[in-house]
Amino acid sequence: MPVADKNNRGGHHKDHAHHEHELAAEKIPFLKIDICIISDSRTEATDETGKFLKAAISDSEVFRVGTYNLINNNPDNIKKVVDSFLSGGSHVLITSGGTGISSRDVTIDTLEAMFVKKLAGFGEIFRLLSYEQIGVRAMMSRASAGIIGDRVVVSLPGSKNAVTMAYEKILVPQLRHLVYEATR
């Protein structure tokens, strides 16, 4: 019996030829991304996370900045932003803030109740990468992603460092593929 290649997990090499859906996803010319910062203390002037996301998305050849919102941590406000997102022309909504475990952190509870499909692997990967940076404190993040209708919603912590890591290591490499799959 041949020895299994420990780097080949179920036929998926890290450097494998692109999967046919990934190739189709790469043909999506651009993705429009809405940004929603959820905070009871930030203002547009002090919102470093929103500034980072707007700049990073603008610098991309594939991504375009859609609507930017800065709202209080309140379920009704979050639902209004999601309703606006769903009726608009953007493909992705990235939220930042309200993902912790305090009583004020209602983002995940509000969004996950709206998900038609939850992308459990997103949170798992996010916390794994966070653990590599901040240790066991990563367990307190409830960062999540899912599908509402046929749109991708990603909910990240308020920390600029966490958002930067998630954007660069998870979203940039997979966002077109996520949108492709959500709209099939």
ABEGO torsion letter per residue (X at the ends): XBBBBAABBGGBBAABBBBAAAAAAAABABBBBBBBBBBAABBAAABAAAAAAAAAAAABAABBBBBBBBBBBBAAAAAAAAAAAAABABABBBBBEGABABAABAAAAAAAAABABBBAAAAAAAAAAAAAAAEAAAAABABBBBBBEABBBBBBBABAAAAAAAAAAAAAAAAAAAAAAAAX
